[in-house]
Amino acid sequence: MKKVLITGAAGFLGSHLSDKFIKEGYHVIAMDNLITGDMRNIEHLMKLKQFEFINHDVTKHIHIEGELDYIMHFASPASPIDYLKIPIQTLKVSSLGTHNVLGLARVKKARVLVASTSEVYGDPNVHPQPEEYWGNVNPVGPRGCYDEAKRFMEAITMAYHNTHAVETRIVRIFNTYGPRMRLNDGRVLPAFIGQALRGEDLTMFGDGSQTRSFCYVSDLVDGIYKLLLSDYVLPVNIGNPSEITIKEFGEEILKLTGAKQKLISLALPKDDPKQRQPDITKAKALLGWEPKVNRAEGLKITYEYFKSLPHEELFKTEHRDLEKLNK
Ligand code: UDP
């Protein structure tokens, strides 16, 4: 049985990856320090003998007994509200944490895939974004702690590949959604659905003309799995090219939920990218991958998930400090 270590396994993407590797017949070592992760995301796997959980902060030395075939480095806060709250942890997990993960991969002779992001393109001047575009990032702005840490992650990953012949893969993940997103993490989809369910107006930042392209989580996980098993070392975009403005997206959520509220405009956060759409030519050619789930289907499943959460979850307010983003 092949063994995979997944860092950030109790998070949104980490937990879906854990499901995928279990389904594909792997032994999964799930690691998380639960700063932004939630044990409820992996509760259903805890009883399996091929699944083990280690509560550990990957910025500290990582010790794993025995052999390891693969490492998936998915530990990191990933929403603007999170990295405004914990910028130093955000920087450390993708720098020191990636260093530890690469060192571990080297001694175990394991293949490692690191989770990079469309944020490496910053507020892009090239549209859609191909992997060759180097980006337009403000290192000292509010997103700098995330964007620069992920750029460092890519650089150190290439250095370990070139210097120590570690087998590495780099995925650049674009906006992804689905069940197990945190309701109160400030991201636009849980924010809008939560607001629709609570009977509040939907908080659109700016005039809503900025665009994003949303990928359903099962498509993303399939693409990442294919990339891991491929022999391509340079970064690959995985995301859904179907682009939409945030205003149109808000209108879709109102329609889906049947909510009678309206969209209201709040100040646009500093350095909020104006447009984002993945160029997935590489993923199609190299991996034979493209997304299958359209937004209408994906949103329906995700809405059902949020509706099924305990009522009191919906009204937890401690993370909903949206105003902070606008300071
Ligand atoms: N956004 C919004 N209202 C919200 C939360 C986010 O209009 O309550 C906007 C945000 O300004 C951005 C887009 O939605 O333009 C996506 O934001 P998110 O935080 O989900 O992801 P990211 O900016 O990292 O792509």
Boltz pocket constraint, residues with backbone or C-beta under 6 A from the ligand:
constraints:
  - pocket:
      binder: B
      contacts: [[A, 78], [A, 79], [A, 80], [A, 175], [A, 186], [A, 187], [A, 188], [A, 189], [A, 191], [A, 192], [A, 203], [A, 204], [A, 205], [A, 206], [A, 210], [A, 211], [A, 212], [A, 246], [A, 268], [A, 269], [A, 272], [A, 273], [A, 322]]
      max_distance: 6.0
